[in-house]
Amino acid sequence: MMNSSRSVLLSLLAGVVGLLAGCNVGPKYVRPNVTAPPVFRGTDGAEISSDAKNSLGDEQWAAVYREPELQELIRKALANNYDVRIAVQRILEQQAQVRITRSQQFPSISVGGTGIGATLPSSLGTQIPSPLVDGSLSLSAAWTPDFWGFYRKQTEAARAQLLAQVWAQRAIRLTLVQQVAAAYLQIRALDAQLAITKETLKARQDSVSLTKTLESGGSVPLSDVRQSEQLLYEATSEIPQLEEQIQQEENAISLLLGENPGPVAHQDANALAPPPQDLPTGLPSQLLERRPDIQQAEATLIAANAQIGVARAQFFPNLSISASGGVGGDSLSSIFDTAGKTIYGIGSLTQPLFEGGKLRGQLQLSQETKEEMVLNYRKTIAGAFRDVSDALIALNKRRTYREEQEKLVDAAKDATRLARIRYQGGSTGYLEVLTTDSNLFAAQLKLVNAQQGEALALVQLYGALGGGWQS
């Protein structure tokens, strides 16, 4: 008979466990169907094909940015940047939130006790013992079985939010690598423009000396001297502006490094070198697994899907069970006497009947939120495809622009040389020298901008392909 009772008890226990594991009213997550293009769109509408096994986005940032100075800056930034550190703290916060949310699935158990001890004066009589001793010890437990998956879906949502925070931190790392690389290229471009300006300044100082000598000999009018001084002051006025931008850019890099404003090393001569051609892009479908912003959007979608289960579970009955037991007595020796024990248990079952549409409103809200997250997920993917296409177009067009700008600088240099020869020979006025010299100076500065733009296109493409967050 005892074995039969035990078998019934075990069967009931197995049934409860099975019911708890099987009842889950929330929908299962299914990744939305997104049609990725077979290849990326390149420049002039051309399609860029690439080996599916290779992509620039899979490379470590140190393999893409080979300048030692830039590598050191990126290392410092990833270690000390405030945004990265804040993102890490958010991950730790969400990990704690997952533990808090998951704890609701389990019973809560508490223990307590009371004790009184006092020595009473004899004037109170003999009916009250002296010393007076009284005490109790109790153990209580409470549990709300998760029949409908209410707490499990909350935990699923919390875990998805944790995953979203992880991908958000990786997205910040990717952006930080881009920001440091872009800032470094900007400061090297300013360095190059400052060097060009100082070289131009030296040539214009020589030109002022020449015109003054010619004017004192009566060969040229005073207006030539003034025009040569005009060119000189144009160059001298550019220097403090460039120095201002360089120092402010150093401060911007210092902030990215998590440091106070200060000087930053920027001497590498190859920083503005043209990037390699025919860089591998991989397949567009790979972006769904590599880009942190896409993964973050999907994790947020998973959390929204789990919240539908949370909302649905509130339509069903809720069972709460609590129990308590304890012992007590009026003396230390009798506190643990079994004759003084107390045991009780309480169970309650509640079923929502009417809440003015609150539950249906919560369900509708969770469903509409999920639909919003689906749209956001698809929008993020579409934006990723656009980013890669824009970067490929920029890489091609900026290379062409830089090559044409180099030809323009060569032509401007020769025109300036010929104008100065003609001026010294008396064949032309100083206005021609002024014009050609100004054109050369402007073309040289634009060439630096073209070189910077081409180098930035590589940074843009690498980030668009989801590269830079990998350790």
C-alpha positions in Angstrom: 0.0 0.0 0.0 2.8 2.3 0.8 4.5 1.6 -2.5 1.3 2.3 -4.3 1.0 5.7 -2.5 4.6 6.5 -3.4 4.0 5.7 -7.0 1.0 8.0 -7.2 3.0 10.8 -5.6 5.8 10.3 -8.0 3.4 10.3 -10.9 1.7 13.5 -9.7 5.2 15.1 -9.3 6.2 14.1 -12.8 2.9 15.4 -14.1 3.5 18.8 -12.5 7.0 19.0 -13.8 5.9 18.1 -17.3 3.1 20.7 -17.1 5.5 23.4 -16.0 7.9 22.5 -18.8 5.3 22.2 -21.5 2.9 25.0 -20.8 4.3 28.1 -22.5 1.7 30.4 -24.1 4.2 32.7 -25.8 5.1 32.4 -29.5 8.4 30.9 -30.6 10.8 33.3 -32.2 11.3 32.9 -35.9 13.8 35.2 -37.7 12.0 37.4 -40.2 12.5 36.5 -43.8 14.9 39.1 -45.3 16.0 38.8 -49.0 19.6 39.8 -49.3 21.0 40.7 -52.7 23.4 38.2 -54.2 26.2 40.8 -54.5 26.8 44.4 -53.5 26.1 47.3 -55.8 29.3 49.1 -56.7 30.0 52.2 -58.6 27.9 53.3 -61.6 25.4 50.5 -60.8 27.9 47.7 -61.3 27.7 44.7 -59.1 30.7 43.7 -57.0 31.3 40.0 -56.8 33.5 38.5 -54.1 34.5 35.2 -52.6 32.1 34.1 -50.0 34.9 32.9 -47.8 36.8 36.2 -47.7 35.7 39.6 -46.5 37.5 42.7 -45.3 35.0 42.8 -42.4 36.4 39.6 -41.0 39.9 41.0 -40.6 41.2 42.2 -37.3 41.6 46.0 -37.2 45.4 45.7 -36.8 45.5 44.0 -40.2 43.6 46.8 -41.9 45.3 49.8 -40.1 49.0 49.0 -40.3 50.4 52.4 -39.2 52.1 51.8 -35.8 50.9 55.1 -34.4 47.3 54.5 -35.4 47.4 51.0 -33.9 48.7 52.3 -30.6 45.9 54.9 -30.5 43.3 52.3 -31.2 44.6 50.0 -28.5 44.5 52.8 -25.9 41.0 53.9 -27.0 39.6 50.3 -26.7 41.1 50.0 -23.3 40.2 53.4 -21.8 37.4 55.0 -23.8 34.5 56.1 -21.6 31.7 54.9 -23.9 33.2 51.4 -24.1 33.6 51.2 -20.4 30.0 52.5 -19.9 28.8 49.8 -22.3 30.6 47.1 -20.3 28.9 48.3 -17.1 25.5 48.1 -18.9 26.2 44.5 -19.7 27.0 43.8 -16.1 23.8 45.6 -15.0 21.8 43.5 -17.4 23.4 40.3 -16.2 22.2 41.2 -12.7 18.8 41.9 -14.1 18.6 38.5 -15.7 19.4 36.9 -12.3 16.7 38.9 -10.6 14.1 38.1 -13.3 15.0 34.4 -13.3 14.8 34.1 -9.5 11.0 34.5 -9.8 10.7 31.0 -11.2 11.9 29.4 -7.9 10.4 29.1 -4.4 11.5 31.6 -1.8 12.5 30.2 1.6 13.1 32.2 4.7 13.9 31.4 8.3 13.3 33.5 11.4 13.2 33.4 15.1 12.3 35.3 18.2 13.6 35.2 21.7 12.8 37.0 25.0 14.8 36.8 28.2 14.4 38.9 31.3 15.0 38.8 35.1 12.0 40.1 37.0 11.9 41.5 40.5 10.5 39.3 43.3 7.8 42.0 44.1 5.9 40.9 41.0 5.0 37.6 42.8 5.7 34.0 42.0 3.2 33.4 39.2 5.7 34.7 36.5 8.9 32.7 36.3 12.2 34.5 36.8 14.1 34.7 34.7 11.4 34.9 31.9 12.3 33.0 28.8 10.3 32.7 25.6 11.3 31.9 22.0 10.4 30.5 18.6 12.0 29.3 15.4 10.1 29.3 12.1 10.7 28.3 8.4 8.5 29.6 5.7 8.3 29.1 1.9 6.3 30.6 -0.9 6.1 29.6 -4.6 4.1 30.6 -7.6 4.3 27.8 -10.1 5.0 29.1 -13.6 2.3 27.0 -15.4 1.9 29.4 -18.4 5.5 30.5 -18.8 5.0 34.0 -17.4 8.3 34.1 -15.6 10.1 32.0 -18.2 9.2 34.5 -20.9 10.3 37.4 -18.7 13.6 35.6 -18.3 13.8 35.0 -22.0 13.2 38.7 -22.7 15.8 39.7 -20.1 18.4 37.4 -21.7 17.6 38.8 -25.1 18.1 42.3 -23.7 21.5 41.1 -22.3 22.5 39.9 -25.7 21.4 43.2 -27.2 23.7 45.0 -24.7 26.6 42.8 -25.7 26.1 43.6 -29.3 25.6 47.3 -28.4 29.0 47.2 -26.8 30.5 45.7 -29.9 28.9 48.3 -32.0 30.5 51.0 -29.8 33.9 49.3 -30.3 33.4 49.3 -34.1 32.4 53.0 -34.1 35.3 53.9 -31.8 37.8 52.2 -34.2 36.3 54.2 -37.0 36.4 57.5 -35.0 40.0 57.0 -34.0 41.1 56.1 -37.6 39.1 59.0 -39.1 40.5 61.5 -36.5 44.1 60.3 -37.2 43.7 60.7 -40.9 42.2 64.2 -40.4 45.2 65.2 -38.3 47.7 63.8 -40.8 45.9 65.7 -43.6 46.1 68.9 -41.5 49.9 68.1 -41.0 50.3 67.8 -44.8 48.5 71.0 -45.4 50.6 72.8 -42.8 53.8 71.5 -44.5 52.5 72.7 -47.9 51.7 76.1 -46.5 55.1 76.5 -44.9 56.8 75.5 -48.1 54.6 77.9 -50.1 55.4 80.6 -47.5 59.1 80.2 -48.1 58.6 80.5 -51.9 56.5 83.6 -51.5 59.0 85.2 -49.1 61.6 84.8 -51.9 59.1 86.3 -54.3 58.6 89.4 -52.1 62.4 89.8 -51.9 62.7 89.6 -55.7 59.9 92.1 -56.4 61.4 94.5 -53.9 64.8 94.3 -55.6 63.2 94.8 -59.1 61.1 97.7 -57.8 64.1 99.4 -56.3 65.8 99.2 -59.6 62.8 100.6 -61.4 62.1 97.4 -63.4 58.6 96.8 -61.9 56.0 99.0 -60.3 55.3 99.1 -56.6 52.0 97.3 -57.3 54.0 94.1 -58.0 55.5 94.3 -54.5 52.1 94.7 -52.9 50.7 91.8 -54.9 53.6 89.6 -53.8 53.0 90.6 -50.2 49.3 89.7 -50.7 50.4 86.2 -51.6 52.7 86.1 -48.6 50.1 87.1 -46.1 47.6 84.7 -47.6 50.0 81.9 -46.6 50.9 83.3 -43.2 47.2 83.7 -42.3 46.6 80.0 -43.1 49.3 78.7 -40.6 47.6 79.7 -37.3 44.3 78.3 -38.5 45.8 75.0 -39.4 47.7 74.8 -36.1 44.5 75.6 -34.3 42.7 72.7 -36.0 45.6 70.3 -35.4 45.6 71.0 -31.6 41.9 70.8 -31.4 42.0 67.4 -33.3 44.6 66.2 -30.8 42.2 67.1 -28.0 39.4 65.2 -29.8 41.6 62.1 -30.1 42.6 62.4 -26.4 39.0 62.3 -25.4 38.5 59.2 -27.5 41.5 57.7 -25.6 39.8 58.5 -22.3 42.6 61.0 -21.5 42.9 64.7 -20.7 43.7 67.1 -23.6 47.2 66.8 -24.7 49.6 66.1 -27.7 49.2 63.0 -29.8 51.8 61.3 -31.9 51.1 61.8 -35.6 54.3 61.5 -37.7 53.6 58.4 -39.9 54.3 59.4 -43.5 52.2 56.6 -45.0 48.9 57.5 -43.3 47.4 59.0 -46.5 48.7 56.4 -48.9 46.1 55.0 -51.3 44.3 51.9 -50.0 44.6 48.6 -51.9 42.3 48.0 -54.8 39.8 45.1 -55.2 39.2 44.7 -51.5 37.1 41.6 -50.7 33.6 42.3 -49.5 32.1 38.8 -49.0 28.4 38.1 -49.5 25.7 40.5 -48.4 24.0 37.8 -46.4 27.1 37.6 -44.1 26.3 41.1 -42.8 23.4 39.6 -40.9 25.8 37.7 -38.7 28.7 40.1 -38.6 27.3 43.6 -38.2 26.7 44.4 -34.5 23.8 46.8 -35.1 21.9 44.1 -37.0 22.5 41.6 -34.2 21.5 44.1 -31.6 18.3 44.8 -33.6 17.5 41.1 -33.7 18.1 40.6 -30.0 15.7 43.5 -29.3 13.2 41.8 -31.6 13.6 38.5 -29.6 12.9 40.3 -26.4 9.8 41.9 -27.9 8.6 38.5 -29.0 9.1 37.1 -25.5 7.0 40.0 -24.1 4.0 38.7 -26.1 4.2 35.5 -24.0 4.4 37.5 -20.8 1.2 39.4 -21.8 -0.7 36.2 -22.9 0.2 34.4 -19.7 -1.7 37.0 -17.6 -5.0 35.8 -19.1 -4.7 32.4 -17.3 -5.2 31.4 -13.6 -2.4 32.1 -11.2 -1.7 29.6 -8.4 0.2 30.7 -5.3 1.4 28.3 -2.6 2.8 29.2 0.8 3.7 27.1 3.8 5.2 27.8 7.2 6.4 25.7 10.1 8.0 26.4 13.5 8.6 25.5 17.1 8.4 27.5 20.2 8.4 27.4 24.0 8.7 29.3 27.2 12.1 28.1 28.1 15.3 27.3 26.2 14.9 23.6 26.8 11.3 23.5 25.4 11.8 25.6 22.3 12.6 22.6 20.2 10.1 20.3 21.8 7.9 18.7 19.1 4.8 19.4 21.3 5.2 23.1 20.5 5.4 22.8 16.7 3.1 24.6 14.3 2.7 23.8 10.6 0.3 25.4 8.1 0.0 25.8 4.3 -2.1 28.1 2.1 -2.9 27.9 -1.5 -4.7 30.5 -3.6 -5.9 30.5 -7.2 -6.9 33.7 -9.0 -8.4 34.1 -12.4 -8.8 37.5 -14.0 -12.4 38.1 -15.1 -12.7 41.8 -15.9 -10.0 44.5 -15.9 -11.5 47.0 -18.3 -9.5 45.9 -21.3 -6.1 46.2 -19.6 -4.9 42.6 -20.4 -6.0 42.8 -24.0 -4.4 46.2 -24.3 -1.1 44.8 -22.9 -1.2 42.0 -25.4 -1.9 44.3 -28.3 0.9 46.6 -27.1 3.4 43.7 -27.0 2.3 42.5 -30.5 2.5 46.0 -32.0 5.9 46.5 -30.3 7.1 43.3 -31.9 6.0 44.5 -35.4 7.9 47.7 -34.8 11.0 45.8 -33.9 10.6 43.6 -37.1 10.5 46.8 -39.2 13.5 48.2 -37.3 15.4 44.9 -37.9 14.7 45.1 -41.7 15.5 48.8 -41.8 18.8 48.1 -40.1 19.7 45.4 -42.7 18.7 47.7 -45.6 20.8 50.4 -44.1 23.8 48.0 -43.9 23.5 47.1 -47.6 23.4 50.8 -48.4 26.4 51.6 -46.2 28.5 49.0 -48.1 27.4 50.2 -51.5 28.1 53.8 -50.5 31.5 52.9 -49.3 32.3 50.9 -52.5 31.2 53.9 -54.7 33.2 56.3 -52.5 36.3 54.1 -52.7 36.2 54.1 -56.5 35.2 57.7 -57.2 37.6 59.2 -54.6 40.4 57.2 -56.2 39.6 58.7 -59.6 39.3 62.2 -58.0 42.7 61.9 -56.3 44.3 60.8 -59.6 42.9 63.7 -61.5 43.8 66.1 -58.7 47.4 64.9 -58.9 47.4 65.8 -62.6 46.0 69.2 -61.7 48.8 69.8 -59.2 51.5 68.8 -61.7 50.0 71.2 -64.3 49.7 74.0 -61.8 53.3 73.5 -60.7 54.5 73.8 -64.3 52.3 76.8 -64.9 53.7 78.6 -61.9 57.3 77.8 -62.8 56.7 79.2 -66.4 55.0 82.3 -65.1 57.9 83.1 -62.7 60.4 82.6 -65.6 58.3 84.9 -67.8 58.0 87.5 -65.1 61.8 87.6 -64.4 62.4 87.9 -68.1 59.9 90.8 -68.3 57.6 89.0 -70.6 54.5 89.2 -68.3 53.2 91.1 -65.3 53.1 89.9 -61.8 49.3 89.3 -62.0 50.0 86.0 -63.9 52.4 84.9 -61.2 49.8 85.8 -58.6 47.1 83.8 -60.3 49.2 80.7 -61.1 50.7 80.7 -57.6 47.2 80.9 -55.9 45.9 78.2 -58.2 48.8 75.9 -57.3 48.4 76.5 -53.5 44.7 75.7 -53.7 45.3 72.6 -55.9 47.8 71.3 -53.4 45.5 71.7 -50.5 42.7 70.0 -52.5 45.0 67.1 -53.3 45.6 66.5 -49.6 41.8 66.5 -49.1 41.5 64.0 -51.9 44.1 61.7 -50.4 42.3 62.0 -47.0 38.9 61.2 -48.6 40.3 58.1 -50.3 41.8 56.9 -47.1 38.6 57.5 -45.2 36.7 55.5 -47.8 38.6 52.4 -46.6 37.6 53.2 -43.0 34.0 53.6 -44.2 34.1 50.3 -46.1 35.7 48.4 -43.2 33.0 49.6 -40.8 30.2 49.1 -43.2 31.2 45.4 -43.6 31.1 45.0 -39.8 34.8 45.0 -39.1 36.5 46.6 -36.1 34.8 45.2 -33.1 36.7 41.9 -33.0 39.3 41.6 -30.3 
